[in-house]
Each structure stands twice: as structure tokens, then as C-alpha cells.
Amino acid sequence: MLQTNRQLQQIRPYYRFSDADIDRYTLQTDVPARPPATPPARPSPTPTAPTEQRQVLIAARELDYSAVPQEAKTWVNRHLIYTHGYGFTLSPVNTVGGCGLAEYFVKDITEDEAGALTTSSPAIRASIPIGQPRIYYGEIPNTDVMTKTLTQELDYPSGSDNTYNVYDGRGGINIHLHQYRDSSCCTCFIAKAICSSCLKLLGIVLSSYTLRAG
């Protein structure tokens, strides 16, 4: 499964599937509810969609900054732009697709009205609502990143271009510059060269944190 994902779903060299986990999900089926043979005397409630328990493999498409081309490894890219992975794949464990390849319930990175990930059917999309598929916290050890800055973050590739976004979550640690005006760390912020020792002293242990000017 991982080998197939890396060949078909990695999308860009800086994405990586570190592993896949087995889980069970309650999914809607595509079989429509059968209407009653005799109309009921009074209106009946709208029937719920039939569901079934399915065992699936789920794998997260994480950011692997070590795979970014060497010429693109700048301080700004490392800490401000390449901040997160995007999306995941979801596959049934007991069926395969065409040519013996994996079948996918959720796959790809696309851009349409339904969302940025492709689902195999409306029933799957209804069963697994995909709201914010950005992955800031994953299993791949990565550099500390800064969000909510004036620099937009790489969100996901869209054809030959890229789509950008600004983190709007509540995770991470806020850093206010006015708190460090009398500290040697202030120079680090102004020069945009925050050292790892400063981050450890400030207690920043998350893979994503928020930088705000005070």
C-alpha cells in the first residue's frame, strides 16, 4: 500500500507517506433505499442512508522538508512557506481497483467545488466530511515553522502552479516581540535568524507555532 501511494499519490517530491494505519469506518453505501410497496397512510420520516462498517487503510500525506530541492532550501522556505502537508488517502483493505492497483475512497489533490481531495462517490464524501485537510502535526520529524506571518504558506500544488494559504487554527505558541525587547533573542527576530537554542529556551516544542508582532 505504501509503495503504491508513493508512486501514485505522493504528488510532489516534498510529500511523503510515512506509514498507513488500519481502522474501521461507518460508511454510507451507494444502494438507494427501496420504496415501500404500499404507500403509508401517513407521511413517514425520510429514510436514512444505509451504512456499513468497512475496514480501511488510511495514510497521511505529510511534508518532508528534507526532500525540497537544495536550491530552494532557504530560511524563508524552511520556516515560513513549507509549513504543512496536505490530505490523505483512504482505501478498502479487501478490494482492488483496475490493473490490480489500490482502490481509493479518498485520493489526489484537486481543486473543484467539492473540495481539494477527490472522493470515489457522494456517499463517501457524506460519510467522511473533509473540512481542513492540512497536516501541521505529523509523524515525520520536521523543522519548527511560523504561521500567521506576512508570508503566505504553500498550501498544495495546482497543476503547474501552487495554491497558498495562511494558517487560521488555534494551535502553536504565540510569540510577541515586545516580550523580548530587552533580550538577545530580539536580534534573532529582527534578523529573521531564530536559532534552535532560542526556541528551546522559549519552550516551543510543537512543529507549528504562531509568530505575531507585538
BELKA-V633944 format. One record per run of one state. SS is the DSSP state (helix for helix, strand for strand, loop for the rest). FROM is the first residue (numbers start at 0). TO is the last residue. Records with the same first field share a line. If there is no record, write none. Layout:
SS = FROM-TO + FROM-TO
This chain:
loop = 0-0 + 8-13 + 16-19 + 28-49 + 60-60 + 63-63 + 67-68 + 72-73 + 81-83 + 86-86 + 92-94 + 96-96 + 100-100 + 102-104 + 107-110 + 112-113 + 115-116 + 119-120 + 127-132 + 135-143 + 147-151 + 158-159 + 165-172 + 180-183 + 190-194 + 201-206 + 212-213
helix = 1-7 + 64-66 + 69-71 + 74-80 + 97-99 + 121-126 + 176-179 + 184-189 + 195-200
strand = 14-15 + 20-27 + 50-59 + 61-62 + 84-85 + 87-91 + 95-95 + 101-101 + 105-106 + 111-111 + 114-114 + 117-118 + 133-134 + 144-146 + 152-157 + 160-164 + 173-175 + 207-211
